[in-house]
Amino acid sequence: MEASAIKAKVVEKKRRKWALPHSYSLMFFIIMIVALLTWILPSGQFERKEVTVDGSTRTVIVPGTFETIPKVSDQGDLRQGLTGVLSAPMEGIINAVDVIAFVLVVGGAFGIILKTGAIDRGLIALSNRLQNKGIFVIPIAMLIFSLGGSTFGMSEETIPLYTIFISLMFVLKFDSITAILILFLGTQIGYVGSTLNPFSVLIAQGVSGIQGNPQLWLRFIEWIVFTGVSIGFTMWYAARVKKNPEKSVVYKNDLESRSHFLKADLGEVVHFSVRDKMILSGFGVALGIIVWGILSHGWYMVEIGAVFMGLGLFAGIVSKMNQKEMAENFVSGCSEFVYAAVIIGLARGILVIAENGMIIDTILNSLASVMDGLPKYAFTTIMLLFHNIITFFVPSSSGEAALTMPVMAPLADLMGIHGEAAVTAYQFGNGLTNIISPTNGVLLAGLAIAKISFGQWIKLMLKIFPILWIIAAVFAAISAYVGM
């Protein structure tokens, strides 16, 4: 018995040794790595100019204007030391204050909504109606979210839905990470297969001087393939977990968090009241208003947050909460989302360090230089890898388009490749890296809400990411060879 106990302890120590650090620790570690790079890599910059794309003015770089900059000059020291590292989290939070405020306000509103119990009772009623057909929620929901990501850039808008989908997955006997696959992978794979996304394809085409989305037919095929593969993977994983819950990568997490997300007892008979129906109907109306506002009036986080704030107040009034109860539940809801809000700011801090050290343009210029003279398929493959790398520093799709396409599109032209291939490689590289990037605030927010570690997410993504990347490399090459 003693020998087996010692052996078990050794195994446990090994497991602990290889465990990924806490998400906050991981963010801070990456900040230190990027700060170190500001001492190693030369600092430099391109000249910038303003261009108008779809009615909005953006700053883009001027190809061929890159110049190195002294690390130390009269303007200051670009090398990011201890002060820069310690300041980065605060600066990142300040830079991401709009997203953080959105997360906290929505979290507070959901604190009121969830306290009513209407969602729990509604999910149980839905489960009883679906019975053994719950698996079909996955393709329907993922198709909708992927379409949203592909057409109008749905991303942060899904954050308010995580709590509901996690609860729904528990009711349907799946696990919490299935909800992340549906919401995050669903919208992000839409970004990968963008067709009309104004924050991805259209900006990149506009900056590159491409008119009329000439490869829209190919982009539609790409979206179908990427979405189909992702839906198939999610359904396979969900069915596997339902058959054997211990196969879940978050099995131990869910044993603890299940009661947190699903307050009602699945074994008892619940009464789905008129008030419950009113609250859930209000939620449906609110989502409809948000979709209408995004598509018709370009709404973003302020307007969406206002709608959820109104929904929270509506739910409180319908459930007959007094003002004190609503305020306390709002504060409680905010507290549940603080972890997610802070991690968004920490992720932004990584970009702050890279920008202050002025190494992003250096990386961009160096990687672009190695692609000169390559065959088409090699060019698009290296370009895909290049965007995989640059996305760690610039996770924003629109920000990366404005930064990279003024260099990548002319480089493609010099190679005799249509600029659409450069746009395709960019959208694939940015979209795929953001699926696994520790600098993607939306991913980290979803994982934080679900109480899932970044390491657990990567463990699952290793099963599908290589497949998605190979598909992307093939389609990027096809884009180069078909031209217009």
C-alpha positions in Angstrom: 0.0 0.0 0.0 2.9 2.4 0.9 4.6 1.8 -2.5 1.4 2.4 -4.4 0.7 5.6 -2.4 4.2 6.9 -3.1 3.8 6.1 -6.8 0.5 7.9 -6.9 2.1 11.0 -5.3 4.9 10.9 -7.9 2.4 10.8 -10.7 0.4 13.6 -9.1 3.6 15.7 -8.8 4.4 15.1 -12.5 0.9 16.2 -13.5 1.2 19.4 -11.4 4.6 20.0 -13.0 3.1 20.1 -16.5 0.0 22.0 -15.6 -0.5 25.4 -17.3 -0.3 28.5 -15.1 -3.4 30.5 -14.1 -4.7 32.6 -17.0 -3.6 35.9 -15.2 -0.1 34.4 -14.7 0.0 33.3 -18.4 -0.9 36.9 -19.5 1.7 38.4 -17.3 4.3 35.9 -18.5 3.6 36.8 -22.2 3.9 40.5 -21.3 7.4 39.8 -19.9 8.3 37.8 -23.1 7.2 40.6 -25.4 9.0 43.1 -23.2 12.2 41.0 -23.6 11.7 41.1 -27.4 11.7 44.9 -27.3 15.4 44.6 -26.2 16.3 42.0 -28.8 14.4 43.0 -32.0 15.2 46.3 -33.7 12.6 49.0 -33.3 11.3 50.5 -36.5 8.2 51.9 -38.2 6.6 52.6 -41.6 5.2 55.9 -42.6 1.4 56.1 -42.2 -1.3 57.7 -44.2 -5.1 58.0 -43.9 -7.4 56.2 -46.3 -11.2 56.1 -46.4 -12.8 52.6 -46.5 -16.6 52.3 -46.7 -17.0 55.8 -45.4 -14.7 55.5 -42.4 -11.1 56.8 -42.2 -8.3 54.5 -41.2 -4.6 54.9 -40.8 -2.5 52.4 -42.9 1.2 52.0 -43.5 3.0 53.1 -46.7 4.9 50.2 -48.3 8.6 50.6 -48.8 9.0 53.3 -46.1 10.2 51.1 -43.2 13.0 52.6 -41.2 14.7 51.4 -38.0 14.7 53.7 -35.0 17.3 53.9 -32.2 16.3 52.2 -29.0 17.5 55.1 -27.0 17.1 58.7 -28.2 16.0 62.2 -27.0 12.4 61.0 -27.3 13.0 58.2 -24.7 13.9 54.6 -24.3 11.9 52.1 -26.4 13.2 49.1 -24.4 10.4 48.0 -22.1 11.8 47.3 -18.6 10.3 46.7 -15.2 8.3 49.9 -15.3 6.8 49.1 -18.7 5.9 45.5 -17.6 4.2 46.6 -14.4 2.4 49.4 -16.2 1.2 47.2 -19.1 -1.8 45.6 -17.2 -3.1 49.0 -16.2 -2.6 50.5 -19.6 -4.2 47.5 -21.2 -7.3 47.8 -19.0 -7.5 51.5 -19.8 -7.3 50.8 -23.5 -9.9 48.1 -23.3 -12.2 50.0 -21.0 -15.1 50.0 -23.5 -15.1 46.2 -23.7 -14.6 45.8 -19.9 -17.5 48.2 -19.2 -19.7 46.2 -21.6 -18.8 42.9 -19.9 -19.5 44.3 -16.4 -22.8 45.9 -17.4 -24.0 42.8 -19.2 -22.9 40.7 -16.2 -24.9 42.9 -13.9 -28.0 42.7 -16.0 -27.7 38.9 -16.1 -27.3 38.8 -12.4 -30.9 40.1 -12.2 -32.2 37.9 -14.9 -30.6 34.7 -13.5 -31.9 35.4 -10.0 -35.5 35.3 -11.3 -34.9 31.6 -12.1 -36.8 32.0 -15.4 -33.9 30.8 -17.5 -33.3 27.7 -15.4 -37.0 26.7 -15.6 -37.1 27.5 -19.3 -34.1 25.4 -20.0 -35.6 22.4 -18.1 -38.9 22.8 -20.0 -36.9 22.9 -23.3 -35.0 19.8 -22.3 -38.2 17.9 -21.5 -39.5 18.9 -24.9 -36.4 18.0 -26.9 -35.8 14.7 -24.9 -33.2 12.8 -27.0 -33.0 15.4 -29.8 -30.9 17.9 -27.9 -27.9 17.3 -30.2 -29.6 19.2 -33.0 -29.3 22.4 -31.0 -25.6 22.3 -31.9 -25.8 22.5 -35.8 -28.7 25.1 -35.7 -27.0 27.4 -33.2 -23.5 27.1 -34.8 -24.8 27.8 -38.2 -26.5 31.0 -37.0 -23.4 32.2 -35.1 -21.0 31.3 -37.9 -23.2 33.2 -40.4 -23.1 36.1 -38.0 -19.3 36.0 -37.8 -19.0 35.7 -41.6 -21.4 38.5 -42.5 -21.4 41.2 -39.9 -18.5 40.3 -37.6 -20.4 38.9 -34.6 -17.9 38.3 -31.8 -18.2 40.3 -28.5 -22.0 40.2 -28.9 -22.0 36.5 -27.8 -20.5 37.2 -24.4 -23.9 37.7 -22.8 -25.1 34.3 -24.1 -22.3 32.2 -22.5 -24.2 31.7 -19.1 -27.3 30.6 -20.9 -25.7 28.2 -23.3 -23.6 26.7 -20.5 -26.7 26.0 -18.5 -28.4 24.6 -21.6 -25.6 22.2 -22.3 -25.8 20.9 -18.7 -29.5 20.4 -19.1 -28.9 18.5 -22.3 -26.3 16.3 -20.6 -23.3 17.8 -22.4 -20.4 19.7 -20.8 -19.5 23.4 -20.4 -16.9 23.5 -23.1 -19.5 22.4 -25.6 -21.1 25.8 -25.0 -17.7 27.5 -25.8 -17.5 25.4 -29.0 -21.0 26.5 -30.1 -20.6 30.2 -29.3 -16.9 31.0 -29.7 -15.8 28.5 -32.3 -19.1 29.1 -34.1 -18.6 32.9 -34.5 -14.8 32.6 -34.9 -15.1 30.0 -37.7 -17.4 32.5 -39.4 -14.5 35.0 -39.2 -12.2 32.4 -40.7 -14.7 31.8 -43.6 -15.6 35.5 -43.9 -17.8 36.4 -46.9 -19.0 40.0 -46.2 -17.5 40.7 -42.8 -16.9 44.5 -42.7 -14.3 44.1 -40.0 -12.3 41.5 -41.9 -12.7 40.9 -45.6 -14.2 44.3 -46.6 -11.6 46.3 -44.7 -8.7 44.2 -46.1 -10.1 44.5 -49.6 -10.6 48.3 -49.3 -7.1 48.9 -48.0 -5.7 46.7 -50.8 -7.7 48.5 -53.4 -9.8 45.5 -54.4 -13.2 46.3 -55.7 -16.4 44.2 -55.7 -15.4 41.2 -53.6 -14.3 39.2 -56.8 -13.9 35.9 -55.1 -17.1 35.9 -53.1 -18.1 32.6 -54.7 -15.0 31.0 -53.3 -15.4 32.6 -49.9 -18.9 31.1 -49.7 -17.5 27.6 -50.4 -14.8 28.2 -47.8 -17.4 29.2 -45.2 -19.5 26.1 -45.9 -16.4 23.8 -45.5 -15.1 25.5 -42.4 -18.5 25.6 -40.7 -19.3 22.0 -41.7 -16.1 20.7 -40.2 -16.5 22.7 -37.0 -20.1 21.6 -36.5 -19.2 18.0 -37.2 -16.4 18.1 -34.6 -18.6 19.8 -32.0 -21.4 17.2 -32.5 -18.9 14.4 -32.3 -17.4 15.7 -29.1 -20.8 16.4 -27.5 -22.1 13.0 -28.3 -19.0 11.4 -26.9 -19.3 13.3 -23.6 -23.0 12.5 -23.3 -22.2 8.8 -23.7 -19.3 8.9 -21.3 -19.1 12.1 -19.2 -15.6 11.2 -18.0 -14.4 11.8 -21.6 -15.0 15.5 -21.1 -11.8 17.6 -20.9 -13.6 19.6 -18.2 -15.2 16.7 -16.3 -13.8 17.7 -12.9 -14.5 21.4 -13.5 -18.2 20.6 -14.3 -18.7 18.6 -11.1 -18.1 21.8 -9.2 -19.6 24.4 -11.6 -22.8 22.6 -12.6 -24.7 23.7 -9.6 -23.5 27.3 -10.1 -24.9 27.5 -13.6 -28.1 25.4 -13.0 -29.8 26.3 -9.8 -32.9 24.2 -10.3 -33.1 20.5 -9.5 -33.5 18.5 -12.7 -35.3 15.8 -10.7 -38.1 18.0 -9.5 -41.2 19.1 -11.4 -40.8 22.8 -12.2 -43.6 25.3 -12.9 -42.9 27.4 -16.0 -45.0 30.4 -15.0 -46.4 33.3 -17.0 -43.8 35.5 -15.5 -41.1 33.2 -16.7 -42.5 33.2 -20.2 -42.6 37.1 -20.1 -39.0 37.3 -19.1 -37.8 34.8 -21.7 -40.0 36.5 -24.4 -38.4 39.8 -23.4 -35.0 38.2 -23.8 -35.9 37.1 -27.3 -37.2 40.5 -28.2 -34.0 42.1 -26.9 -31.9 39.8 -29.1 -34.0 40.7 -32.1 -33.6 44.5 -31.3 -29.8 44.0 -31.0 -29.6 42.1 -34.4 -31.7 44.9 -36.0 -29.5 47.6 -34.5 -26.3 46.0 -35.6 -27.4 45.4 -39.1 -29.4 48.6 -39.7 -27.6 51.2 -37.5 -24.1 49.8 -36.8 -24.7 49.4 -33.1 -21.8 48.2 -31.0 -21.2 47.7 -27.3 -22.7 50.9 -25.8 -26.1 50.3 -27.5 -26.0 46.6 -26.9 -25.2 47.1 -23.3 -28.1 49.6 -23.0 -30.5 46.9 -24.3 -29.3 44.3 -21.8 -29.5 46.9 -19.0 -33.1 47.5 -20.0 -33.8 43.7 -20.1 -32.4 43.3 -16.6 -34.6 46.0 -15.2 -37.6 44.5 -17.1 -36.9 41.0 -15.6 -36.6 42.5 -12.1 -39.9 44.3 -12.4 -41.8 41.3 -13.8 -40.4 39.0 -11.1 -41.5 41.6 -8.5 -38.0 42.4 -7.1 -37.7 45.6 -5.1 -35.1 48.2 -5.9 -32.7 46.9 -3.2 -32.9 43.3 -4.6 -32.3 44.4 -8.1 -29.3 46.5 -7.1 -27.8 43.7 -5.0 -28.3 41.1 -7.8 -26.8 43.6 -10.3 -23.6 43.9 -8.1 -23.6 40.1 -7.7 -23.8 39.6 -11.5 -20.9 42.1 -12.0 -18.7 40.2 -9.6 -19.2 37.0 -11.6 -17.8 38.7 -14.7 -14.9 40.6 -13.1 -12.5 37.7 -13.8 -13.4 37.9 -17.5 -13.3 41.7 -17.6 -9.8 41.9 -16.1 -8.3 39.2 -18.4 -9.5 41.2 -21.4 -7.4 44.2 -20.1 -4.4 42.0 -19.5 -4.5 40.6 -23.0 -4.6 44.2 -24.3 -1.5 44.9 -22.2 0.5 42.6 -24.4 -0.2 44.8 -27.4 0.7 47.9 -25.3 4.2 46.5 -24.7 4.7 45.7 -28.4 3.5 49.1 -29.5 5.6 51.0 -26.9 8.7 49.0 -28.0 7.9 49.7 -31.7 8.6 46.1 -32.8 5.4 45.2 -34.6 6.4 47.0 -37.8 9.8 45.3 -37.6 8.2 41.9 -37.4 5.9 42.8 -40.3 8.8 44.1 -42.5 11.1 41.1 -41.8 8.5 38.4 -42.5 7.3 40.2 -45.7 10.9 40.2 -47.0 11.4 36.5 -46.8 8.5 35.8 -49.2 10.0 37.5 -52.3 10.5 35.1 -55.2 8.5 32.1 -53.9 6.0 30.0 -55.9 2.4 30.8 -55.4 1.5 28.0 -53.1 4.6 28.6 -50.9 3.9 32.4 -50.9 0.3 31.9 -49.6 1.4 29.3 -47.1 4.1 31.5 -45.6 1.7 34.5 -45.7 -0.8 32.4 -43.7 2.0 31.5 -41.2 2.9 35.2 -41.1 -0.6 36.2 -40.2 -0.8 33.4 -37.6 2.2 35.1 -35.9 1.2 38.7 -36.2 -2.3 38.0 -34.8 -0.7 37.2 -31.4 0.4 40.8 -31.3 -2.6 42.3 -33.1 -5.7 40.1 -32.4 -8.1 42.7 -33.9 -9.1 41.7 -37.4 -9.6 45.3 -38.5 -6.4 46.5 -36.8 -4.4 43.7 -38.5 -5.9 44.5 -41.9 -5.0 48.2 -41.6 -1.5 47.3 -40.5 -0.5 44.5 -42.9 -2.5 44.7 -46.1 -0.7 47.9 -47.4 2.5 45.7 -47.5 1.0 42.3 -48.3 -1.2 43.3 -51.2 1.6 45.1 -53.2 3.9 42.2 -52.5 1.3 39.8 -53.9 1.1 42.0 -57.0 4.9 41.9 -57.5 4.6 38.1 -57.3 2.0 38.1 -60.0 -0.7 37.0 -57.6 -4.0 38.7 -57.3 -4.5 40.7 -54.1 -7.5 38.5 -53.1 -5.0 35.7 -52.2 -3.4 38.1 -49.8 -6.7 38.9 -48.3 -7.7 35.3 -48.0 -4.4 34.4 -46.3 -4.9 37.3 -43.9 -8.5 36.3 -43.0 -7.5 32.7 -42.4 -4.4 33.5 -40.4 -6.1 36.0 -38.2 -9.3 33.9 -37.7 -7.4 30.7 -36.9 -4.9 32.1 -34.5 -7.7 33.8 -32.6 -9.2 30.4 -31.9 -6.1 29.5 -29.8 -4.5 32.8 -28.9 -4.0 33.8 -25.3 -4.3 37.4 -26.4 -7.9 37.0 -27.6 -10.0 38.8 -25.0 -13.3 37.3 -26.2 -12.0 33.7 -25.9 -10.5 34.4 -22.5 -13.8 36.0 -21.3 -15.8 33.0 -22.4 -13.4 30.6 -20.7 -13.5 32.7 -17.6 -17.3 32.7 -17.5 -17.3 28.9 -17.9 -14.6 28.5 -15.3 -12.4 26.6 -17.9 -8.6 27.0 -18.0 -6.8 28.0 -21.2 -4.9 24.8 -21.1 -8.1 22.7 -21.2 -9.3 24.6 -24.2 -6.0 24.1 -26.1 -6.1 20.4 -25.2 -9.4 20.1 -27.1 -8.4 22.4 -29.9 -5.4 20.3 -30.8 -7.8 17.7 -32.1 -9.3 20.1 -34.8 -6.9 23.0 -35.3 -4.4 21.2 -37.5 -7.3 20.1 -39.8 -8.6 23.6 -40.0 -5.1 25.0 -40.8 -4.5 22.5 -43.6 -7.9 23.4 -45.1 -6.9 27.1 -44.9 -3.6 26.5 -46.6 -5.3 24.6 -49.4 -7.9 27.3 -50.0 -5.3 30.1 -49.8 -3.3 28.4 -52.6 -6.5 27.9 -54.6 -7.3 31.6 -54.2 -3.8 32.5 -55.7 -4.2 30.2 -58.7 -7.8 31.0 -59.6 -7.0 34.8 -59.7 -10.2 36.6 -60.3 
